[in-house]
């Protein structure tokens, strides 16, 4: 389909008259059109469409329908039906009342084109530009970020279920693509093992028997792979997606040597970030946070939090479930910088903050990164009930490369090292002869009394260590805690996005599609919030349980 850029000429007179008579108080769609105007022009998406071919449905209209789809929690088919059936949507889109709309499959094609041409961020960018034009959004000020988990559209599998389902998926694909070829490779026993969906309740009982079952699946998988990659097999069989997934999964899950096929032990598996979790979504990963595990993704939302302006989502990042929050801090700042929406102060939780992040945010982006850093509480007491033997109690002379303990002992060793992650550190050691007679030794160090060294310190580079020490002191003050209280508001935003747009359980597979869905959800929330701001709708209050109300009343 080709794109002939269309200029919005306004709402047809009959549509406007009927809609305003039918909805004198307006609806979200009506108010968006009246206050924000035509949000998306066709020319904004021109890269995604060829210059020749059958004319396409207006991409500007499709972008707007996609946003409304998330605002109202609709499927593609339901959204297309709303375009045909609802007058207020026709008003928003500038359509005649008898406009037949479009087939629902066009929405999926539109999303695919956005991903193919790298235009996933375009919808949110255009919404933010319009909000900036209204004077409701600007750089500087305060913003806050937090993440939430997104459940993949998968069934969580244990390892045995995973390998069985992966082999079954490959056999299904081969049976559809080359039935005669596959018939010569399998027996009736294969149909019994892999004919139905793999579920753990069908497995044989007993650990040893299940181990043999898993090894049998491994041998069957290798047999299929050998047959597919043999010179006698058609070459195009190797290009089947499910076969490539099978090959990759078998490398991760099995050993094969002169002793045969063996099930990998847990210690021999690839790390979770590199290991497949589901044969039908290769980007989904199994992650853990605060004792809770899930298979899927994480989305990081950043929003403004000025008291005299609407709270607008300014950035969305989507990762697999294994990515730590700390890895996204610089990415968020860089993307906000590209949008020219860098905050003066960025409020985050401890997961996004390291000493290096504080310095980088300040030096590269001019941002004050406000968030707690971890306290050094492993040694001594810091609550006034005992001696403080944490790092801050030691005097570090960076120029002389020496450290002095609270009792006056001077370090004997100072070595610069690099952690496996690439972080430079300094290791400082005190002489065991100074530590053994010290009355504070038991509270200060657990080093062996027979070794050469007593207490040891691990220091970051000088500038990072100094800013870390200052932050540890600052975050104990009431002033700092009051500044940081504003971070809690991001929890309400996450709650609204989850409840209103349904991003907790994604409807798509693949990181690119899920990120685009999160972008559309953020754009929908921004439109809802701008509408609420312009109509004077107050913010919702924090929910209080009935039991808590009784306690408050008492």
C-alpha positions as CSV (number, residue, x, y, z in Angstrom):
1,X,0.0,0.0,0.0
2,X,1.2,3.5,-0.8
3,X,0.7,6.7,1.2
4,X,-0.7,9.9,-0.2
5,X,-0.4,12.4,2.6
6,X,-3.8,13.8,3.5
7,X,-4.3,17.2,5.1
8,X,-6.8,17.3,7.9
9,X,-9.7,19.6,6.8
10,X,-11.6,19.5,10.0
11,X,-14.7,17.6,11.3
12,X,-17.5,17.4,8.7
13,X,-20.4,19.7,9.5
14,X,-23.0,17.0,9.9
15,X,-20.8,14.9,12.1
16,X,-20.0,17.9,14.4
17,X,-23.7,18.9,14.7
18,X,-25.0,15.4,15.5
19,X,-22.2,14.6,18.0
20,X,-22.4,17.9,19.9
21,X,-26.2,17.4,20.1
22,X,-25.8,13.8,21.3
23,X,-23.0,14.5,23.8
24,X,-23.5,18.0,25.2
25,X,-21.0,17.3,28.0
26,X,-18.5,15.7,25.6
27,X,-16.5,12.5,25.8
28,X,-12.7,11.9,25.9
29,X,-12.6,11.6,22.1
30,X,-14.5,14.8,21.6
31,X,-12.5,16.8,24.0
32,X,-9.2,15.5,22.6
33,X,-10.2,16.7,19.1
34,X,-11.4,20.1,20.5
35,X,-8.3,20.8,22.7
36,X,-5.4,19.0,21.0
37,X,-6.7,19.0,17.4
38,X,-5.5,16.4,14.9
39,X,-2.7,14.8,16.8
40,X,-1.0,12.8,14.1
41,X,-0.4,13.9,10.5
42,X,0.0,11.3,7.8
43,X,3.4,12.8,6.8
44,X,4.8,11.8,10.2
45,X,4.7,8.2,9.2
46,X,5.6,8.6,5.5
47,X,8.8,6.5,5.8
48,X,6.8,3.4,6.6
49,X,4.8,3.4,3.3
50,X,6.0,3.0,-0.3
51,X,5.3,5.7,-2.9
52,X,3.5,3.3,-5.3
53,X,0.7,0.9,-4.9
54,X,-2.9,0.9,-3.6
55,X,-3.6,3.9,-1.3
56,X,-3.4,3.1,2.4
57,X,-5.7,3.8,5.2
58,X,-4.6,7.1,6.8
59,X,-1.7,6.3,9.1
60,X,-2.5,9.3,11.2
61,X,-5.9,7.9,11.9
62,X,-4.5,4.5,12.6
63,X,-2.1,5.9,15.1
64,X,-4.9,7.7,16.9
65,X,-7.1,4.6,16.9
66,X,-4.2,2.6,18.3
67,X,-3.9,5.1,21.2
68,X,-7.6,5.0,21.9
69,X,-7.5,1.3,21.7
70,X,-5.2,1.3,24.8
71,X,-7.2,4.0,26.5
72,X,-10.3,1.8,26.4
73,X,-8.6,-1.6,26.6
74,X,-9.9,-2.9,23.2
75,X,-8.7,-5.6,20.9
76,X,-8.0,-4.8,17.2
77,X,-11.4,-6.1,16.1
78,X,-13.2,-4.1,18.8
79,X,-11.3,-0.9,17.9
80,X,-12.1,-1.2,14.3
81,X,-15.8,-1.7,15.2
82,X,-15.7,1.5,17.3
83,X,-14.6,3.5,14.3
84,X,-17.6,2.3,12.4
85,X,-20.1,2.5,15.3
86,X,-19.2,5.4,17.5
87,X,-20.0,9.0,16.5
88,X,-17.5,10.5,19.0
89,X,-14.7,8.5,17.4
90,X,-15.8,9.7,13.9
91,X,-15.7,13.2,15.3
92,X,-12.1,12.7,16.6
93,X,-11.0,11.2,13.3
94,X,-12.8,13.8,11.2
95,X,-15.0,11.2,9.4
96,X,-18.4,11.4,7.9
97,X,-21.1,9.6,9.8
98,X,-21.5,7.0,7.1
99,X,-17.8,6.3,6.8
100,X,-17.4,2.4,6.7
101,X,-14.1,2.4,8.6
102,X,-11.5,-0.3,7.8
103,X,-10.8,-3.9,8.4
104,X,-9.3,-4.7,11.8
105,X,-6.2,-6.4,10.3
106,X,-5.0,-3.0,9.1
107,X,-4.0,-2.1,12.7
108,X,-1.6,-5.1,13.0
109,X,-0.1,-4.2,9.7
110,X,0.4,-0.6,10.8
111,X,2.2,-1.7,14.0
112,X,4.4,-4.0,12.0
113,X,5.3,-1.1,9.7
114,X,6.2,1.1,12.6
115,X,8.5,-1.5,14.0
116,X,10.1,-2.3,10.6
117,X,11.0,1.3,10.0
118,X,12.1,2.1,13.6
119,X,9.1,4.5,14.3
120,X,8.0,3.0,17.6
121,X,8.7,6.2,19.5
122,X,7.0,8.5,17.0
123,X,3.5,8.3,18.5
124,X,4.7,9.3,22.0
125,X,7.0,12.0,20.6
126,X,4.1,13.6,18.7
127,X,1.9,13.6,21.8
128,X,4.6,15.1,23.9
129,X,5.2,17.8,21.2
130,X,1.6,18.8,21.3
131,X,1.6,18.9,25.1
132,X,4.7,21.1,25.0
133,X,2.8,23.4,22.5
134,X,0.1,23.9,25.1
135,X,2.7,25.0,27.6
136,X,2.1,22.1,29.9
137,X,5.4,20.4,29.5
138,X,9.0,21.7,29.5
139,X,12.5,20.6,30.3
140,X,13.9,21.0,33.8
141,X,11.8,20.5,36.9
142,X,11.4,17.1,38.5
143,X,10.7,13.7,37.0
144,X,10.6,10.2,38.5
145,X,11.1,6.7,37.2
146,X,10.2,3.2,38.3
147,X,9.7,-0.2,36.7
148,X,7.1,-2.9,36.7
149,X,6.9,-6.4,35.5
150,X,5.1,-7.4,32.3
151,X,4.0,-11.0,32.0
152,X,4.7,-12.5,28.6
153,X,1.9,-14.2,26.7
154,X,3.4,-17.6,27.6
155,X,2.9,-20.6,29.9
156,X,5.6,-20.7,32.5
157,X,7.4,-24.0,32.0
158,X,9.9,-26.0,34.0
159,X,12.9,-27.3,32.2
160,X,11.4,-30.7,31.2
161,X,8.2,-29.0,29.9
162,X,10.4,-26.6,28.0
163,X,12.4,-29.1,26.1
164,X,9.4,-31.3,25.4
165,X,7.3,-28.3,24.1
166,X,10.2,-27.1,22.0
167,X,10.6,-30.4,20.3
168,X,6.9,-30.7,19.8
169,X,6.8,-27.2,18.2
170,X,9.5,-28.2,15.8
171,X,7.7,-31.5,14.9
172,X,4.5,-29.6,14.3
173,X,6.2,-27.1,12.0
174,X,7.9,-29.9,10.1
175,X,4.7,-31.9,9.9
176,X,3.0,-28.9,8.2
177,X,5.9,-28.0,5.9
178,X,7.2,-31.5,4.9
179,X,4.8,-34.2,6.1
180,X,6.2,-37.0,3.8
181,X,9.8,-36.3,4.8
182,X,8.9,-36.3,8.5
183,X,6.9,-39.5,8.3
184,X,10.1,-41.3,7.4
185,X,11.9,-40.0,10.5
186,X,9.5,-40.7,13.3
187,X,7.6,-43.7,14.7
188,X,4.3,-44.2,16.5
189,X,6.0,-43.7,19.8
190,X,6.9,-40.2,18.8
191,X,3.2,-39.4,18.2
192,X,2.4,-40.7,21.7
193,X,5.1,-38.6,23.3
194,X,4.7,-35.4,21.4
195,X,1.2,-35.5,19.9
196,X,-0.3,-33.4,22.7
197,X,0.8,-30.3,24.6
198,X,3.5,-31.1,27.0
199,X,2.4,-30.8,30.6
200,X,4.2,-32.0,33.8
201,X,1.2,-33.9,35.0
202,X,1.7,-36.3,32.1
203,X,5.3,-37.0,33.0
204,X,6.2,-40.4,34.6
205,X,6.5,-40.4,38.4
206,X,9.8,-40.6,40.1
207,X,13.0,-38.5,39.7
208,X,15.0,-41.2,38.0
209,X,12.3,-42.0,35.5
210,X,11.8,-38.4,34.7
211,X,15.5,-38.0,34.1
212,X,15.4,-40.8,31.6
213,X,12.4,-39.2,29.9
214,X,14.3,-35.9,29.6
215,X,17.3,-37.8,28.1
216,X,15.0,-39.6,25.7
217,X,13.6,-36.2,24.5
218,X,17.2,-35.1,24.0
219,X,18.1,-38.1,21.9
220,X,14.9,-37.5,19.8
221,X,15.8,-33.9,19.3
222,X,19.3,-34.6,18.2
223,X,17.9,-37.3,15.8
224,X,15.6,-34.7,14.2
225,X,18.4,-32.1,13.9
226,X,20.8,-34.6,12.3
227,X,18.1,-35.6,9.8
228,X,17.4,-31.9,9.0
229,X,21.0,-31.0,8.5
230,X,22.0,-34.1,6.6
231,X,22.9,-33.6,2.9
232,X,20.0,-35.7,1.8
233,X,17.4,-33.4,3.4
234,X,15.9,-30.4,1.6
235,X,18.0,-27.3,2.4
236,X,15.0,-25.2,3.2
237,X,14.1,-27.3,6.2
238,X,17.0,-25.7,8.1
239,X,15.4,-22.3,7.6
240,X,12.2,-23.2,9.5
241,X,12.1,-21.0,12.6
242,X,11.0,-23.8,15.0
243,X,14.0,-25.9,13.8
244,X,16.4,-23.1,14.6
245,X,14.8,-22.7,18.1
246,X,15.2,-26.5,18.6
247,X,18.9,-26.3,17.7
248,X,19.5,-23.4,20.1
249,X,17.6,-25.0,23.0
250,X,19.4,-28.3,22.7
251,X,22.8,-26.5,22.9
252,X,21.6,-24.8,26.1
253,X,20.0,-27.8,27.7
254,X,22.0,-30.9,26.7
255,X,25.5,-32.4,26.6
256,X,26.4,-34.9,23.9
257,X,29.7,-36.7,23.9
258,X,31.0,-40.3,23.6
259,X,28.8,-41.3,26.6
260,X,25.6,-40.2,24.8
261,X,23.1,-37.5,25.5
262,X,23.1,-36.1,29.0
263,X,20.9,-33.5,30.8
264,X,22.9,-30.4,31.8
265,X,23.1,-29.7,35.5
266,X,21.9,-26.3,36.7
267,X,25.5,-25.1,37.1
268,X,26.2,-25.8,33.4
269,X,23.3,-23.9,32.1
270,X,23.8,-20.5,30.4
271,X,22.8,-17.5,32.5
272,X,19.1,-16.6,32.6
273,X,19.6,-13.6,30.3
274,X,20.9,-15.8,27.5
275,X,18.7,-18.8,28.0
276,X,15.4,-19.4,26.3
277,X,12.3,-19.7,28.5
278,X,9.6,-20.3,25.9
279,X,9.8,-21.7,22.4
280,X,7.3,-19.3,20.9
281,X,8.7,-16.0,22.3
282,X,12.5,-15.9,22.1
283,X,12.8,-12.6,23.9
284,X,10.9,-13.6,27.1
285,X,13.1,-14.3,30.1
286,X,12.6,-15.5,33.6
287,X,13.4,-12.8,36.2
288,X,13.3,-12.4,39.9
289,X,12.7,-9.4,42.1
290,X,12.1,-9.3,45.8
291,X,11.5,-13.0,45.9
292,X,8.9,-13.0,43.1
293,X,9.6,-14.6,39.8
294,X,7.9,-14.1,36.4
295,X,8.5,-14.9,32.8
296,X,8.4,-11.9,30.5
297,X,9.6,-8.3,30.5
298,X,10.1,-5.1,32.4
299,X,8.8,-1.7,31.5
300,X,10.4,1.5,32.9
301,X,8.1,4.6,33.1
302,X,9.3,8.1,33.6
303,X,6.9,11.0,34.3
304,X,6.9,14.6,35.3
305,X,5.8,15.4,38.8
306,X,5.5,19.2,39.1
307,X,2.6,20.3,41.3
308,X,1.5,23.0,38.9
309,X,1.3,20.9,35.8
310,X,-0.2,17.6,34.7
311,X,2.0,14.5,35.3
312,X,3.0,13.4,31.8
313,X,4.9,10.2,30.9
314,X,8.0,11.3,29.1
315,X,9.9,8.1,28.4
316,X,9.2,4.4,28.2
317,X,11.9,1.7,28.2
318,X,11.2,-2.1,27.8
319,X,13.6,-4.8,28.6
320,X,13.5,-8.5,29.3
321,X,12.9,-9.5,32.9
322,X,16.6,-10.1,33.7
323,X,17.8,-6.6,33.2
324,X,18.6,-4.7,36.4
325,X,17.2,-1.2,36.9
326,X,20.7,0.2,37.3
327,X,21.4,-0.7,33.7
328,X,18.7,1.6,32.5
329,X,19.5,4.9,34.3
330,X,21.9,6.2,31.6
331,X,19.5,5.0,28.8
332,X,16.6,7.0,30.4
333,X,18.7,10.2,30.7
334,X,20.0,9.8,27.1
335,X,16.5,9.4,25.6
336,X,15.2,12.3,27.7
337,X,18.1,14.4,26.4
338,X,17.2,13.5,22.8
339,X,13.6,14.6,23.5
340,X,14.9,17.8,25.1
341,X,13.0,17.0,28.2
342,X,15.9,16.4,30.6
343,X,14.8,17.1,34.2
344,X,16.7,19.2,36.7
345,X,16.1,16.5,39.3
346,X,15.4,12.9,38.6
347,X,13.8,10.9,41.6
348,X,14.3,7.2,41.5
349,X,14.5,4.2,43.9
350,X,17.7,2.5,45.1
351,X,17.8,0.2,42.1
352,X,18.7,3.0,39.7
353,X,21.4,4.7,41.8
354,X,25.1,4.1,42.0
355,X,27.9,6.6,42.7
356,X,28.8,6.4,39.0
357,X,25.2,7.2,38.0
358,X,25.1,10.2,40.2
359,X,28.3,11.6,38.6
360,X,27.3,10.7,35.0
361,X,23.9,12.3,35.4
362,X,25.4,15.5,36.8
363,X,28.3,15.8,34.4
364,X,26.8,14.5,31.1
365,X,23.2,15.7,31.4
366,X,23.1,18.3,34.2
367,X,20.7,16.1,36.2
368,X,20.6,15.7,40.0
369,X,19.9,12.0,40.5
370,X,18.0,11.8,43.8
371,X,17.7,8.3,45.2
372,X,19.1,6.3,48.2
373,X,22.4,4.4,48.0
374,X,23.1,1.3,50.1
375,X,24.4,1.9,53.6
376,X,27.6,0.2,54.8
377,X,26.1,-1.6,57.8
378,X,28.3,-4.7,57.9
379,X,30.7,-3.4,60.6
380,X,29.8,-1.9,64.0
381,X,26.8,0.1,64.9
382,X,25.6,3.4,63.3
383,X,22.6,4.0,65.4
384,X,24.5,5.4,68.4
385,X,24.4,2.2,70.5
386,X,28.0,1.2,69.7
387,X,31.1,2.2,67.8
388,X,30.8,3.2,64.2
389,X,33.2,1.0,62.3
390,X,31.8,1.5,58.8
391,X,33.8,3.0,55.9
392,X,32.9,6.5,56.9
393,X,34.7,6.1,60.2
394,X,38.0,5.5,58.4
395,X,40.0,8.5,57.3
396,X,41.2,8.0,53.7
397,X,44.2,10.0,52.4
398,X,43.9,9.6,48.7
399,X,47.1,11.5,47.9
400,X,49.3,9.4,50.2
401,X,47.3,6.2,49.3
402,X,46.8,5.5,53.0
403,X,43.8,4.9,55.3
404,X,43.6,5.4,59.0
405,X,41.2,3.4,61.2
406,X,39.2,4.9,64.1
407,X,41.8,3.6,66.6
408,X,44.7,5.2,64.6
409,X,46.2,2.2,62.8
410,X,47.5,3.0,59.3
411,X,46.9,0.7,56.3
412,X,49.8,-1.3,54.9
413,X,48.5,-2.2,51.5
414,X,46.8,-0.1,48.8
415,X,46.1,-1.8,45.4
416,X,44.0,-0.7,42.4
417,X,41.9,-3.5,40.9
418,X,39.1,-4.0,38.5
419,X,36.0,-6.1,39.2
420,X,34.8,-8.7,36.7
421,X,32.0,-6.2,35.7
422,X,34.7,-3.7,34.7
423,X,34.2,-1.4,37.7
424,X,37.6,0.0,39.0
425,X,38.1,-0.4,42.8
426,X,40.8,0.0,45.4
427,X,41.5,-2.6,48.0
428,X,43.0,-1.4,51.3
429,X,44.3,-3.7,53.9
430,X,45.4,-3.2,57.5
431,X,48.1,-5.3,59.2
432,X,46.8,-8.2,61.3
433,X,49.3,-7.3,64.0
434,X,47.4,-4.0,64.5
435,X,44.0,-5.7,64.4
436,X,44.6,-8.7,66.7
437,X,45.0,-6.7,70.0
438,X,42.3,-4.2,69.1
439,X,39.3,-4.4,71.6
440,X,37.0,-3.6,68.6
441,X,38.3,-6.4,66.4
442,X,35.2,-8.7,66.7
443,X,32.9,-5.9,65.6
444,X,35.3,-4.6,63.0
445,X,36.4,-7.6,60.9
446,X,35.9,-11.3,60.4
447,X,39.4,-11.9,58.9
448,X,41.3,-14.9,60.2
449,X,43.7,-14.2,63.0
450,X,46.3,-16.3,61.4
451,X,46.4,-14.3,58.1
452,X,48.6,-11.4,57.2
453,X,45.8,-8.9,56.9
454,X,43.2,-7.7,59.3
455,X,40.4,-5.3,58.3
456,X,40.0,-4.6,54.6
457,X,38.3,-1.7,52.8
458,X,36.9,-1.7,49.2
459,X,36.8,1.8,47.8
460,X,35.5,3.2,44.6
461,X,37.4,5.7,42.5
462,X,38.0,8.9,44.6
463,X,35.3,11.1,43.2
464,X,32.7,8.3,43.3
465,X,33.7,7.3,46.9
466,X,33.4,10.9,48.1
467,X,30.0,11.4,46.5
468,X,28.8,8.1,47.9
469,X,29.9,9.1,51.4
470,X,28.1,12.4,51.1
471,X,24.9,10.8,49.8
472,X,24.9,8.3,52.7
473,X,25.0,11.2,55.1
474,X,22.5,13.3,53.3
475,X,19.8,10.6,53.1
476,X,19.7,10.3,56.8
477,X,18.4,13.8,57.2
478,X,14.8,14.8,57.4
479,X,15.2,17.4,54.7
480,X,16.4,14.8,52.2
481,X,13.6,12.4,53.1
482,X,11.0,15.1,52.5
483,X,12.5,15.8,49.1
484,X,12.5,12.1,48.3
485,X,8.8,11.6,49.4
486,X,7.6,12.6,45.9
487,X,9.0,9.4,44.4
488,X,6.1,7.4,45.9
489,X,3.7,9.0,43.3
490,X,5.1,6.9,40.5
491,X,3.4,3.9,42.1
492,X,0.1,5.4,41.3
493,X,1.1,6.0,37.7
494,X,2.1,2.4,37.3
495,X,-1.2,1.3,38.9
496,X,-3.2,3.5,36.4
497,X,-1.3,2.3,33.4
498,X,-1.8,-1.4,34.4
499,X,-5.5,-1.0,35.3
500,X,-6.4,1.3,32.3
501,X,-4.3,-0.2,29.5
502,X,-3.7,-3.7,30.6
503,X,0.0,-3.8,30.1
504,X,0.6,-6.2,33.0
505,X,0.0,-9.2,30.7
506,X,1.0,-8.4,27.1
507,X,-1.0,-9.4,24.1
508,X,2.1,-9.7,21.8
509,X,5.3,-11.7,21.5
510,X,8.7,-10.3,21.0
511,X,10.4,-7.3,22.6
512,X,9.8,-4.9,19.8
513,X,6.1,-5.5,19.7
514,X,5.8,-5.3,23.4
515,X,7.7,-2.0,23.6
516,X,5.5,-0.5,20.9
517,X,2.5,-1.6,23.0
518,X,3.9,0.1,26.0
519,X,4.5,3.3,24.0
520,X,0.9,3.3,22.9
521,X,-0.2,2.8,26.5
522,X,1.9,5.7,27.7
523,X,0.5,7.9,24.9
524,X,-3.1,6.9,26.0
525,X,-2.4,7.8,29.6
526,X,-1.0,11.1,28.6
527,X,-4.1,12.0,26.6
528,X,-6.3,10.9,29.5
529,X,-4.3,13.0,32.0
530,X,-4.3,16.1,29.8
531,X,-8.1,15.8,29.4
532,X,-8.4,15.5,33.2
533,X,-6.2,18.5,33.7
534,X,-8.0,20.7,31.2
535,X,-11.4,19.7,32.6
536,X,-10.4,20.2,36.2
537,X,-10.8,16.6,37.2
538,X,-9.1,16.1,40.6
539,X,-6.5,13.4,41.2
540,X,-7.8,10.2,42.7
541,X,-7.1,9.6,46.4
542,X,-5.0,6.8,47.8
543,X,-7.2,3.8,48.5
544,X,-7.8,3.0,52.1
545,X,-9.2,-0.3,53.3
546,X,-12.3,-0.4,55.5
547,X,-10.2,-1.8,58.4
548,X,-7.7,1.1,58.1
549,X,-10.6,3.6,58.1
550,X,-11.8,2.2,61.4
551,X,-8.3,2.6,62.9
552,X,-8.1,6.2,61.5
553,X,-11.5,7.1,62.9
554,X,-10.5,5.8,66.4
